[in-house]
Amino acid sequence: MSMSYHHQLQLLVDILRNQQTEHYGTHNEYEQIQLLVQDLIQNPSVPEETKSALRNLDNFVIQHDREGEKSNFSFDEMESYVNEFEKHTTFLM
């Protein structure tokens, strides 16, 4: 059974919150994010506004992912992504 896009967005928020708490992202986490983002962008049920936010997140991941390294970023930067995707998951409830 595949996950609904609502559940995928929740998983995405959970991964982003974990990175925010840790103050860094790992290569494996970024790979998970990219897989979720790609799947969600290809899903015709996902609203265009959400897809736009997902593309922005994908660009962030590309800039910060370093294989074998932990990537640091600002708390505020990650907070903006967490808030953005929480907003999108709120609309689905």
Buried (B, 14 or more C-beta within 10 A) or exposed (E): EEEEBBEBBBBBBEBBBEBBEEEBBBBEBBEBBBEBBEBBBEEEEBEEEBBEBBEBBBEBBEEBBEEEEBBEBEEEEBEEBBEBBBEBBEEEE
